[in-house]
Amino acid sequence: MKERILLFIIVFGLGIFIYIFQSYFNTVWGLGFLCALMAIYAGFTTLAYNIKKRKLAKHPEIVNRDYKPFVSVLIPCHNEESVIAHTLENIRAMDYEKFEIILIDDRSTDKTASILHELEQKYDNVKALIRPHDAFPGKSAVLNDAFQLAKGEAILVFDADATVEPDFLSKLVPNLEPKDVGAVQARKIIRNKNFNLLTRCQNNEYTMDSYFQVGRDSVKGAVELRGNGELIKRQAIEDIGGWNNFTITDDLDMSTRLHIKGWDIRFCADAKVYEEGIIYLLPLFRQRRRWLEGTIRRYLEYCGDVLTSKKMSLRASLDMTAYISQFIMPGWFIMEILIRGFKVLAKDAPTQTLYSSIIIGCFIGLGFFIAARYALRRYDNMPRLDAAFEALITSVYLFIIWFPLVLFICFKILFRKKDMNWGKTAHGLVMEAEQEMREEKELQKI
């Protein structure tokens, strides 16, 4: 109810502001000003990164090779029979000396539980936790149960389709050593990025997110966990009371609560975790719907704590405020277009005013294009023309995916009962699709 009331106040207030002030001022300038602030902040974080990079080139950070905490690797599984054995083999190959792996079956209806038992019997450092079918649902509840068994001073969370390079933990762990650091997030990459247009756009989106995360890390802002490839101190987890069972985005919820408690989160672009991209549009919408809903709900839930926290750093507070603007901007833009369109149809405003809003929309798209192109050049080393083309299609992809979802999620929070629909991402679809393609080729030969 708190989230619904607060969102209603925000939406209603923004709508009234736009409708009334359009009669006295050109509110397009307000939207333009918001976009300008976002661009300035993006430029600021990029400058901070470049300065940090130059400093590190002259004075490299000294890595404490003796800091090697025991790590518990937690891998939640729900109907993951097609991928979990391969994932485990890959994770076990990490060259870090001190770690255990806990595989957790979360009420699977396939053969996942029996496979986990077999893997536990096969390897000494692997444990299997099978949750009963009446257990509380959700990844947060899974992680809380496994945390009770974990022995590690640090907890590493992977998705069931994750793969990493052998030196993954060796690169990630040193970032966790400072006392004020509570967690470190690795860079996420789509493993099957060249499968189709959707997977390419998802990887480009991840690359752009890495660019933003690196920038936020450079100014010690509110870096966020991404669920897959996150390393968290046991002390930090205990300080915030574990994972929140009543959130649909465990990683984003934990990120906000860690910052409120004064913990810093770092981003390590050198440590890479690969995951399977979604190859169909409808499952992609379901996944992004969950991400966006979790993002908006946690801001609504913790806004009071963010404003009143005495432990949260000023940099993290300002950075989080700047980041929230990317969710205000789509709502503002859509309301701007709808209200101006209504006034044009009612002949209360000239058509030119609608055009000015559309032009601002083009500038918003240009901002995403520039950010995507810059990120693809920096992190994926794409040639200039390829990066420009990929940035263009990614901007269109982001517009198609995110803008409608902002409207849908706001409507859902305002008018529908909160549910715990996790929108689980199906893994192994790529292998199935590739197998079907191979079978079709064999039939064609016959």
DRENDO-1510 file (C-alpha; in Angstrom, 1 decimal, always signed):
<recs>
REC; n; res; u; v; w
REC; 1; MET; +0.0; +0.0; +0.0 .
REC; 2; LYS; +2.9; +2.4; +0.8 .
REC; 3; GLU; +4.4; +1.8; -2.7 .
REC; 4; ARG; +1.0; +2.4; -4.3 .
REC; 5; ILE; +0.3; +5.7; -2.4 .
REC; 6; LEU; +3.7; +7.1; -3.0 .
REC; 7; LEU; +3.6; +6.2; -6.7 .
REC; 8; PHE; +0.2; +7.8; -7.0 .
REC; 9; ILE; +1.4; +11.0; -5.5 .
REC; 10; ILE; +4.4; +11.1; -7.9 .
REC; 11; VAL; +2.4; +10.3; -11.0 .
REC; 12; PHE; -0.5; +12.6; -10.1 .
REC; 13; GLY; +1.8; +15.4; -9.1 .
REC; 14; LEU; +3.8; +15.1; -12.3 .
REC; 15; GLY; +0.7; +15.0; -14.4 .
REC; 16; ILE; -0.8; +18.1; -12.7 .
REC; 17; PHE; +2.6; +19.9; -13.1 .
REC; 18; ILE; +2.8; +19.1; -16.8 .
REC; 19; TYR; -0.9; +19.9; -17.5 .
REC; 20; ILE; -1.1; +23.3; -15.7 .
REC; 21; PHE; +2.4; +24.6; -16.4 .
REC; 22; GLN; +2.0; +23.9; -20.1 .
REC; 23; SER; -0.5; +26.8; -20.1 .
REC; 24; TYR; +2.2; +29.2; -18.7 .
REC; 25; PHE; +5.5; +27.7; -19.6 .
REC; 26; ASN; +6.9; +25.4; -22.2 .
REC; 27; THR; +7.4; +22.2; -20.1 .
REC; 28; VAL; +9.4; +20.7; -22.9 .
REC; 29; TRP; +12.3; +22.8; -21.6 .
REC; 30; GLY; +11.8; +21.0; -18.2 .
REC; 31; LEU; +12.1; +17.6; -19.9 .
REC; 32; GLY; +15.1; +18.9; -21.9 .
REC; 33; PHE; +16.7; +20.2; -18.7 .
REC; 34; LEU; +16.3; +16.7; -17.1 .
REC; 35; CYS; +17.9; +15.1; -20.2 .
REC; 36; ALA; +20.7; +17.7; -20.0 .
REC; 37; LEU; +21.4; +16.8; -16.4 .
REC; 38; MET; +21.6; +13.1; -17.2 .
REC; 39; ALA; +24.0; +13.9; -20.1 .
REC; 40; ILE; +26.2; +16.1; -17.8 .
REC; 41; TYR; +26.3; +13.4; -15.1 .
REC; 42; ALA; +27.2; +10.7; -17.7 .
REC; 43; GLY; +30.0; +13.0; -18.9 .
REC; 44; PHE; +31.1; +13.6; -15.3 .
REC; 45; THR; +31.4; +9.8; -14.5 .
REC; 46; THR; +33.2; +9.2; -17.8 .
REC; 47; LEU; +35.7; +12.0; -17.0 .
REC; 48; ALA; +36.2; +10.5; -13.5 .
REC; 49; TYR; +36.9; +7.1; -15.0 .
REC; 50; ASN; +39.5; +8.5; -17.4 .
REC; 51; ILE; +41.2; +10.4; -14.5 .
REC; 52; LYS; +41.2; +7.2; -12.4 .
REC; 53; LYS; +42.6; +5.2; -15.3 .
REC; 54; ARG; +45.5; +7.7; -15.8 .
REC; 55; LYS; +46.3; +7.6; -12.1 .
REC; 56; LEU; +46.3; +3.8; -12.0 .
REC; 57; ALA; +48.6; +3.8; -15.1 .
REC; 58; LYS; +51.1; +5.9; -13.1 .
REC; 59; HIS; +50.5; +4.3; -9.7 .
REC; 60; PRO; +49.0; +0.8; -10.0 .
REC; 61; GLU; +47.0; -0.4; -7.0 .
REC; 62; ILE; +48.9; -2.8; -4.8 .
REC; 63; VAL; +47.0; -6.1; -4.5 .
REC; 64; ASN; +47.2; -7.9; -1.3 .
REC; 65; ARG; +47.9; -11.5; -2.4 .
REC; 66; ASP; +47.5; -12.8; +1.1 .
REC; 67; TYR; +43.8; -11.7; +1.2 .
REC; 68; LYS; +42.1; -15.0; +0.3 .
REC; 69; PRO; +38.9; -15.4; +2.2 .
REC; 70; PHE; +37.1; -18.8; +2.1 .
REC; 71; VAL; +34.3; -18.4; -0.5 .
REC; 72; SER; +30.9; -20.2; -0.6 .
REC; 73; VAL; +29.5; -20.3; -4.1 .
REC; 74; LEU; +25.7; -20.5; -4.1 .
REC; 75; ILE; +23.9; -21.6; -7.3 .
REC; 76; PRO; +20.1; -21.6; -7.1 .
REC; 77; CYS; +18.4; -24.0; -9.5 .
REC; 78; HIS; +14.8; -24.3; -10.6 .
REC; 79; ASN; +14.2; -26.8; -13.4 .
REC; 80; GLU; +17.8; -26.5; -14.6 .
REC; 81; GLU; +18.5; -30.2; -15.6 .
REC; 82; SER; +19.8; -29.2; -19.0 .
REC; 83; VAL; +22.5; -26.8; -17.8 .
REC; 84; ILE; +23.5; -27.3; -14.2 .
REC; 85; ALA; +26.1; -30.1; -14.7 .
REC; 86; HIS; +28.0; -28.0; -17.3 .
REC; 87; THR; +27.8; -25.0; -15.1 .
REC; 88; LEU; +29.3; -26.9; -12.1 .
REC; 89; GLU; +32.2; -28.3; -14.2 .
REC; 90; ASN; +33.0; -24.8; -15.3 .
REC; 91; ILE; +32.8; -23.2; -11.8 .
REC; 92; ARG; +34.9; -26.0; -10.2 .
REC; 93; ALA; +37.7; -25.1; -12.7 .
REC; 94; MET; +38.3; -21.7; -11.0 .
REC; 95; ASP; +42.0; -21.5; -9.9 .
REC; 96; TYR; +41.1; -20.0; -6.5 .
REC; 97; GLU; +42.2; -22.3; -3.7 .
REC; 98; LYS; +39.6; -21.9; -1.0 .
REC; 99; PHE; +35.9; -22.3; -2.0 .
REC; 100; GLU; +32.9; -24.6; -1.7 .
REC; 101; ILE; +29.9; -24.9; -3.9 .
REC; 102; ILE; +26.3; -25.2; -2.7 .
REC; 103; LEU; +23.8; -26.2; -5.3 .
REC; 104; ILE; +20.2; -25.4; -4.2 .
REC; 105; ASP; +17.2; -27.1; -5.8 .
REC; 106; ASP; +14.2; -24.8; -5.5 .
REC; 107; ARG; +11.1; -27.0; -5.9 .
REC; 108; SER; +12.0; -28.2; -9.4 .
REC; 109; THR; +9.5; -30.4; -11.3 .
REC; 110; ASP; +12.2; -32.0; -13.6 .
REC; 111; LYS; +15.2; -34.1; -12.7 .
REC; 112; THR; +17.2; -31.2; -11.2 .
REC; 113; ALA; +17.1; -32.6; -7.6 .
REC; 114; SER; +18.4; -36.0; -8.6 .
REC; 115; ILE; +21.2; -34.5; -10.7 .
REC; 116; LEU; +22.3; -32.3; -7.8 .
REC; 117; HIS; +22.5; -35.4; -5.6 .
REC; 118; GLU; +24.6; -37.1; -8.1 .
REC; 119; LEU; +27.0; -34.1; -8.4 .
REC; 120; GLU; +27.2; -34.0; -4.6 .
REC; 121; GLN; +28.3; -37.6; -4.5 .
REC; 122; LYS; +30.8; -37.0; -7.3 .
REC; 123; TYR; +32.7; -34.0; -5.8 .
REC; 124; ASP; +34.1; -33.4; -2.3 .
REC; 125; ASN; +33.6; -29.6; -2.3 .
REC; 126; VAL; +30.0; -29.7; -3.6 .
REC; 127; LYS; +26.9; -29.8; -1.4 .
REC; 128; ALA; +23.3; -30.2; -2.5 .
REC; 129; LEU; +20.4; -28.5; -0.7 .
REC; 130; ILE; +16.9; -29.7; -1.8 .
REC; 131; ARG; +14.1; -27.4; -0.7 .
REC; 132; PRO; +10.7; -28.9; +0.0 .
REC; 133; HIS; +7.9; -28.2; -2.4 .
REC; 134; ASP; +6.0; -26.1; +0.2 .
REC; 135; ALA; +9.1; -23.9; +0.8 .
REC; 136; PHE; +8.7; -20.1; +0.4 .
REC; 137; PRO; +9.3; -19.3; -3.3 .
REC; 138; GLY; +11.9; -17.1; -4.8 .
REC; 139; LYS; +15.6; -16.6; -5.2 .
REC; 140; SER; +15.9; -14.6; -2.0 .
REC; 141; ALA; +14.4; -17.4; +0.1 .
REC; 142; VAL; +16.7; -19.9; -1.6 .
REC; 143; LEU; +19.8; -17.8; -0.8 .
REC; 144; ASN; +18.7; -17.3; +2.8 .
REC; 145; ASP; +18.4; -21.1; +3.3 .
REC; 146; ALA; +21.7; -21.8; +1.7 .
REC; 147; PHE; +23.4; -19.0; +3.7 .
REC; 148; GLN; +22.7; -21.0; +6.9 .
REC; 149; LEU; +24.8; -23.8; +5.5 .
REC; 150; ALA; +27.6; -21.7; +3.9 .
REC; 151; LYS; +30.9; -21.6; +5.7 .
REC; 152; GLY; +32.5; -18.8; +3.6 .
REC; 153; GLU; +33.6; -15.4; +4.8 .
REC; 154; ALA; +32.3; -14.2; +1.4 .
REC; 155; ILE; +29.3; -15.4; -0.6 .
REC; 156; LEU; +29.5; -15.7; -4.4 .
REC; 157; VAL; +26.2; -16.0; -6.2 .
REC; 158; PHE; +25.8; -17.5; -9.7 .
REC; 159; ASP; +22.8; -18.2; -11.9 .
REC; 160; ALA; +22.5; -21.8; -13.0 .
REC; 161; ASP; +23.7; -21.0; -16.6 .
REC; 162; ALA; +26.8; -19.0; -15.5 .
REC; 163; THR; +30.3; -19.7; -16.9 .
REC; 164; VAL; +33.5; -18.0; -16.0 .
REC; 165; GLU; +37.2; -18.0; -16.8 .
REC; 166; PRO; +39.5; -19.8; -14.3 .
REC; 167; ASP; +40.9; -16.6; -12.9 .
REC; 168; PHE; +37.5; -15.1; -12.2 .
REC; 169; LEU; +37.7; -15.2; -8.4 .
REC; 170; SER; +41.4; -14.2; -8.4 .
REC; 171; LYS; +40.3; -11.0; -10.1 .
REC; 172; LEU; +37.2; -10.4; -8.1 .
REC; 173; VAL; +38.3; -11.1; -4.5 .
REC; 174; PRO; +40.9; -8.3; -4.1 .
REC; 175; ASN; +38.2; -5.7; -4.6 .
REC; 176; LEU; +36.4; -7.0; -1.5 .
REC; 177; GLU; +39.2; -6.4; +0.9 .
REC; 178; PRO; +38.6; -2.7; +2.0 .
REC; 179; LYS; +36.6; -2.6; +5.3 .
REC; 180; ASP; +33.9; -0.4; +3.8 .
REC; 181; VAL; +33.3; -2.6; +0.8 .
REC; 182; GLY; +30.4; -4.9; +1.2 .
REC; 183; ALA; +30.1; -6.4; -2.2 .
REC; 184; VAL; +31.7; -6.6; -5.7 .
REC; 185; GLN; +29.9; -7.2; -9.0 .
REC; 186; ALA; +31.5; -8.8; -12.1 .
REC; 187; ARG; +30.8; -7.7; -15.6 .
REC; 188; LYS; +28.1; -9.7; -17.3 .
REC; 189; ILE; +28.3; -10.8; -20.9 .
REC; 190; ILE; +25.9; -12.7; -23.1 .
REC; 191; ARG; +27.5; -16.0; -24.1 .
REC; 192; ASN; +25.3; -16.6; -27.2 .
REC; 193; LYS; +25.3; -13.0; -28.3 .
REC; 194; ASN; +25.6; -13.9; -32.0 .
REC; 195; PHE; +22.6; -16.2; -32.0 .
REC; 196; ASN; +20.0; -13.7; -33.2 .
REC; 197; LEU; +19.1; -10.0; -33.1 .
REC; 198; LEU; +17.6; -10.2; -29.6 .
REC; 199; THR; +20.7; -11.7; -28.1 .
REC; 200; ARG; +23.0; -9.2; -29.8 .
REC; 201; CYS; +20.9; -6.3; -28.4 .
REC; 202; GLN; +20.9; -7.9; -24.9 .
REC; 203; ASN; +24.7; -8.1; -25.0 .
REC; 204; ASN; +24.9; -4.5; -26.2 .
REC; 205; GLU; +22.6; -3.5; -23.3 .
REC; 206; TYR; +24.8; -5.3; -20.9 .
REC; 207; THR; +27.9; -3.6; -22.3 .
REC; 208; MET; +26.2; -0.2; -21.9 .
REC; 209; ASP; +25.3; -1.2; -18.3 .
REC; 210; SER; +29.0; -2.0; -17.7 .
REC; 211; TYR; +29.9; +1.5; -18.9 .
REC; 212; PHE; +27.5; +3.1; -16.5 .
REC; 213; GLN; +28.6; +0.8; -13.6 .
REC; 214; VAL; +32.3; +1.6; -14.2 .
REC; 215; GLY; +31.4; +5.3; -14.2 .
REC; 216; ARG; +29.5; +5.0; -10.9 .
REC; 217; ASP; +32.3; +3.0; -9.4 .
REC; 218; SER; +34.8; +5.7; -10.5 .
REC; 219; VAL; +32.9; +8.3; -8.4 .
REC; 220; LYS; +32.2; +5.8; -5.6 .
REC; 221; GLY; +28.5; +6.1; -6.4 .
REC; 222; ALA; +25.7; +3.6; -5.9 .
REC; 223; VAL; +27.0; +0.7; -7.9 .
REC; 224; GLU; +24.4; -2.1; -8.1 .
REC; 225; LEU; +24.6; -5.9; -7.9 .
REC; 226; ARG; +23.3; -7.8; -10.9 .
REC; 227; GLY; +22.4; -11.2; -9.4 .
REC; 228; ASN; +24.9; -13.2; -11.4 .
REC; 229; GLY; +28.6; -13.0; -10.5 .
REC; 230; GLU; +28.1; -11.0; -7.3 .
REC; 231; LEU; +30.5; -11.5; -4.3 .
REC; 232; ILE; +29.3; -10.3; -0.9 .
REC; 233; LYS; +30.9; -10.2; +2.5 .
REC; 234; ARG; +29.3; -12.4; +5.1 .
REC; 235; GLN; +29.5; -9.5; +7.6 .
REC; 236; ALA; +27.6; -7.2; +5.2 .
REC; 237; ILE; +24.9; -9.8; +4.6 .
REC; 238; GLU; +24.4; -10.3; +8.3 .
REC; 239; ASP; +24.4; -6.5; +8.8 .
REC; 240; ILE; +21.3; -6.1; +6.6 .
REC; 241; GLY; +19.6; -9.2; +7.8 .
REC; 242; GLY; +20.1; -11.3; +4.7 .
REC; 243; TRP; +18.1; -11.3; +1.5 .
REC; 244; ASN; +14.6; -9.8; +1.4 .
REC; 245; ASN; +12.2; -12.7; +0.8 .
REC; 246; PHE; +9.5; -10.3; -0.4 .
REC; 247; THR; +11.2; -8.8; -3.3 .
REC; 248; ILE; +11.3; -10.1; -6.9 .
REC; 249; THR; +14.8; -8.6; -7.6 .
REC; 250; ASP; +17.0; -9.9; -4.8 .
REC; 251; ASP; +20.1; -8.2; -6.2 .
REC; 252; LEU; +18.7; -4.7; -6.6 .
REC; 253; ASP; +17.0; -4.8; -3.2 .
REC; 254; MET; +20.2; -5.9; -1.5 .
REC; 255; SER; +22.2; -3.2; -3.3 .
REC; 256; THR; +20.0; -0.5; -1.9 .
REC; 257; ARG; +20.0; -1.9; +1.6 .
REC; 258; LEU; +23.8; -2.2; +1.6 .
REC; 259; HIS; +24.1; +1.4; +0.5 .
REC; 260; ILE; +21.7; +2.6; +3.2 .
REC; 261; LYS; +23.8; +0.7; +5.8 .
REC; 262; GLY; +26.9; +2.5; +4.6 .
REC; 263; TRP; +28.5; -0.4; +2.7 .
REC; 264; ASP; +30.3; +0.4; -0.6 .
REC; 265; ILE; +29.8; -1.8; -3.7 .
REC; 266; ARG; +32.5; -2.0; -6.3 .
REC; 267; PHE; +32.4; -3.1; -10.0 .
REC; 268; CYS; +35.1; -5.2; -11.5 .
REC; 269; ALA; +35.1; -5.1; -15.3 .
REC; 270; ASP; +38.0; -7.5; -15.5 .
REC; 271; ALA; +36.1; -10.4; -13.9 .
REC; 272; LYS; +33.6; -11.6; -16.5 .
REC; 273; VAL; +30.6; -13.9; -16.0 .
REC; 274; TYR; +28.9; -15.3; -19.1 .
REC; 275; GLU; +25.2; -16.2; -19.2 .
REC; 276; GLU; +22.7; -17.3; -21.8 .
REC; 277; GLY; +20.8; -14.6; -23.6 .
REC; 278; ILE; +17.0; -15.0; -24.2 .
REC; 279; ILE; +16.3; -15.9; -27.8 .
REC; 280; TYR; +12.5; -15.2; -27.8 .
REC; 281; LEU; +10.7; -11.9; -27.4 .
REC; 282; LEU; +8.0; -12.9; -24.9 .
REC; 283; PRO; +10.3; -14.4; -22.3 .
REC; 284; LEU; +12.5; -11.4; -22.7 .
REC; 285; PHE; +9.6; -9.1; -21.9 .
REC; 286; ARG; +8.8; -11.2; -18.8 .
REC; 287; GLN; +12.3; -11.0; -17.5 .
REC; 288; ARG; +12.6; -7.2; -18.1 .
REC; 289; ARG; +9.2; -6.8; -16.6 .
REC; 290; ARG; +10.4; -8.4; -13.4 .
REC; 291; TRP; +13.6; -6.3; -13.4 .
REC; 292; LEU; +11.8; -3.0; -13.9 .
REC; 293; GLU; +9.1; -3.8; -11.3 .
REC; 294; GLY; +11.7; -4.7; -8.8 .
REC; 295; THR; +13.7; -1.6; -9.5 .
REC; 296; ILE; +10.7; +0.8; -9.1 .
REC; 297; ARG; +9.3; -1.0; -6.0 .
REC; 298; ARG; +12.6; -0.9; -4.1 .
REC; 299; TYR; +13.0; +2.8; -4.8 .
REC; 300; LEU; +9.4; +3.4; -3.5 .
REC; 301; GLU; +10.0; +1.1; -0.5 .
REC; 302; TYR; +13.4; +2.5; +0.6 .
REC; 303; CYS; +13.1; +6.2; -0.4 .
REC; 304; GLY; +12.6; +7.3; +3.2 .
REC; 305; ASP; +15.6; +5.3; +4.4 .
REC; 306; VAL; +17.7; +6.7; +1.6 .
REC; 307; LEU; +16.8; +10.3; +2.5 .
REC; 308; THR; +17.3; +9.8; +6.3 .
REC; 309; SER; +20.2; +7.4; +6.4 .
REC; 310; LYS; +23.2; +8.7; +8.3 .
REC; 311; LYS; +25.5; +5.9; +7.1 .
REC; 312; MET; +24.9; +6.3; +3.3 .
REC; 313; SER; +27.5; +8.4; +1.7 .
REC; 314; LEU; +26.6; +11.6; +0.0 .
REC; 315; ARG; +28.1; +10.4; -3.3 .
REC; 316; ALA; +26.0; +7.3; -3.3 .
REC; 317; SER; +22.8; +9.3; -2.5 .
REC; 318; LEU; +23.5; +11.8; -5.3 .
REC; 319; ASP; +24.4; +9.0; -7.7 .
REC; 320; MET; +21.2; +7.1; -6.8 .
REC; 321; THR; +19.1; +10.2; -7.4 .
REC; 322; ALA; +20.7; +10.7; -10.8 .
REC; 323; TYR; +20.1; +7.1; -11.7 .
REC; 324; ILE; +16.4; +7.3; -10.7 .
REC; 325; SER; +16.0; +10.1; -13.3 .
REC; 326; GLN; +16.2; +7.5; -16.1 .
REC; 327; PHE; +12.9; +6.0; -14.8 .
REC; 328; ILE; +11.3; +9.5; -14.3 .
REC; 329; MET; +12.3; +10.5; -17.8 .
REC; 330; PRO; +10.2; +7.9; -19.8 .
REC; 331; GLY; +7.1; +8.6; -17.7 .
REC; 332; TRP; +7.5; +12.3; -18.1 .
REC; 333; PHE; +8.0; +12.0; -21.9 .
REC; 334; ILE; +5.0; +9.7; -22.3 .
REC; 335; MET; +2.8; +12.0; -20.2 .
REC; 336; GLU; +4.1; +15.1; -22.1 .
REC; 337; ILE; +3.1; +13.5; -25.4 .
REC; 338; LEU; -0.3; +12.3; -24.2 .
REC; 339; ILE; -1.3; +15.6; -22.7 .
REC; 340; ARG; -0.1; +17.7; -25.6 .
REC; 341; GLY; -1.8; +15.3; -28.0 .
REC; 342; PHE; -5.0; +15.6; -26.1 .
REC; 343; LYS; -4.7; +19.4; -26.2 .
REC; 344; VAL; -4.0; +19.4; -29.9 .
REC; 345; LEU; -7.0; +17.2; -30.6 .
REC; 346; ALA; -9.2; +19.5; -28.4 .
REC; 347; LYS; -7.7; +22.5; -30.3 .
REC; 348; ASP; -6.4; +24.0; -27.1 .
REC; 349; ALA; -2.8; +24.0; -28.4 .
REC; 350; PRO; -1.1; +24.3; -31.8 .
REC; 351; THR; +0.3; +21.3; -33.5 .
REC; 352; GLN; +3.8; +22.7; -33.2 .
REC; 353; THR; +3.9; +22.1; -29.4 .
REC; 354; LEU; +3.5; +18.4; -30.1 .
REC; 355; TYR; +6.4; +18.4; -32.5 .
REC; 356; SER; +8.7; +20.0; -29.9 .
REC; 357; SER; +8.0; +17.1; -27.5 .
REC; 358; ILE; +8.8; +14.6; -30.3 .
REC; 359; ILE; +12.0; +16.4; -31.0 .
REC; 360; ILE; +13.0; +16.0; -27.3 .
REC; 361; GLY; +12.2; +12.3; -27.7 .
REC; 362; CYS; +14.7; +12.2; -30.5 .
REC; 363; PHE; +17.3; +13.7; -28.3 .
REC; 364; ILE; +16.6; +11.1; -25.6 .
REC; 365; GLY; +17.2; +8.4; -28.2 .
REC; 366; LEU; +20.4; +10.2; -29.3 .
REC; 367; GLY; +21.6; +10.0; -25.7 .
REC; 368; PHE; +21.1; +6.3; -25.6 .
REC; 369; PHE; +22.8; +6.0; -29.0 .
REC; 370; ILE; +25.9; +7.9; -27.9 .
REC; 371; ALA; +26.2; +5.9; -24.6 .
REC; 372; ALA; +25.8; +2.6; -26.4 .
REC; 373; ARG; +28.3; +3.4; -29.1 .
REC; 374; TYR; +30.9; +4.6; -26.6 .
REC; 375; ALA; +30.4; +1.5; -24.5 .
REC; 376; LEU; +30.7; -0.8; -27.5 .
REC; 377; ARG; +33.9; +0.9; -28.6 .
REC; 378; ARG; +35.5; +0.8; -25.2 .
REC; 379; TYR; +34.5; -2.7; -23.9 .
REC; 380; ASP; +33.8; -4.7; -27.0 .
REC; 381; ASN; +36.5; -3.0; -29.2 .
REC; 382; MET; +34.0; -2.7; -32.1 .
REC; 383; PRO; +35.0; -0.8; -35.3 .
REC; 384; ARG; +33.4; +2.7; -35.5 .
REC; 385; LEU; +30.8; +1.8; -38.2 .
REC; 386; ASP; +29.9; -1.5; -36.5 .
REC; 387; ALA; +29.5; +0.2; -33.1 .
REC; 388; ALA; +27.3; +2.9; -34.7 .
REC; 389; PHE; +25.0; +0.4; -36.3 .
REC; 390; GLU; +24.8; -1.8; -33.2 .
REC; 391; ALA; +24.1; +1.4; -31.1 .
REC; 392; LEU; +21.3; +2.4; -33.4 .
REC; 393; ILE; +19.5; -1.0; -33.2 .
REC; 394; THR; +20.1; -1.1; -29.5 .
REC; 395; SER; +18.5; +2.3; -29.0 .
REC; 396; VAL; +15.4; +1.1; -30.9 .
REC; 397; TYR; +15.4; -2.1; -28.8 .
REC; 398; LEU; +15.6; -0.2; -25.6 .
REC; 399; PHE; +12.8; +2.1; -26.6 .
REC; 400; ILE; +10.6; -0.9; -27.6 .
REC; 401; ILE; +11.3; -2.8; -24.4 .
REC; 402; TRP; +11.6; -0.2; -21.7 .
REC; 403; PHE; +9.1; +2.5; -22.5 .
REC; 404; PRO; +6.0; +0.3; -22.7 .
REC; 405; LEU; +7.1; -1.5; -19.6 .
REC; 406; VAL; +7.4; +1.7; -17.5 .
REC; 407; LEU; +3.7; +2.4; -18.3 .
REC; 408; PHE; +2.7; -1.2; -17.6 .
REC; 409; ILE; +4.6; -1.4; -14.2 .
REC; 410; CYS; +3.2; +1.9; -13.0 .
REC; 411; PHE; -0.3; +0.7; -13.9 .
REC; 412; LYS; +0.3; -2.6; -12.1 .
REC; 413; ILE; +1.6; -1.0; -8.9 .
REC; 414; LEU; -1.2; +1.5; -8.9 .
REC; 415; PHE; -4.2; -0.8; -9.7 .
REC; 416; ARG; -3.2; -4.4; -9.2 .
REC; 417; LYS; -2.5; -6.5; -6.1 .
REC; 418; LYS; +1.2; -7.2; -5.5 .
REC; 419; ASP; +2.2; -10.7; -6.5 .
REC; 420; MET; +5.4; -12.7; -6.2 .
REC; 421; ASN; +5.5; -13.6; -9.9 .
REC; 422; TRP; +9.2; -14.2; -10.4 .
REC; 423; GLY; +9.2; -14.4; -14.2 .
REC; 424; LYS; +11.9; -17.1; -14.1 .
REC; 425; THR; +14.2; -17.1; -17.1 .
REC; 426; ALA; +14.3; -20.4; -18.9 .
REC; 427; HIS; +17.8; -21.7; -19.5 .
REC; 428; GLY; +19.0; -24.3; -22.1 .
REC; 429; LEU; +16.8; -22.9; -24.9 .
REC; 430; VAL; +19.8; -22.1; -27.0 .
REC; 431; MET; +21.0; -25.7; -26.8 .
REC; 432; GLU; +17.6; -27.0; -27.8 .
REC; 433; ALA; +17.4; -24.5; -30.7 .
REC; 434; GLU; +20.8; -25.5; -31.9 .
REC; 435; GLN; +19.9; -29.2; -31.7 .
REC; 436; GLU; +16.7; -28.6; -33.8 .
REC; 437; MET; +18.8; -26.7; -36.4 .
REC; 438; ARG; +21.3; -29.6; -36.6 .
REC; 439; GLU; +18.4; -32.1; -37.0 .
REC; 440; GLU; +16.9; -30.0; -39.8 .
REC; 441; LYS; +20.2; -29.9; -41.6 .
REC; 442; GLU; +20.5; -33.7; -41.3 .
REC; 443; LEU; +17.0; -34.1; -42.7 .
REC; 444; GLN; +17.8; -31.8; -45.6 .
REC; 445; LYS; +20.8; -34.0; -46.5 .
REC; 446; ILE; +18.6; -37.1; -46.6 .
</recs>
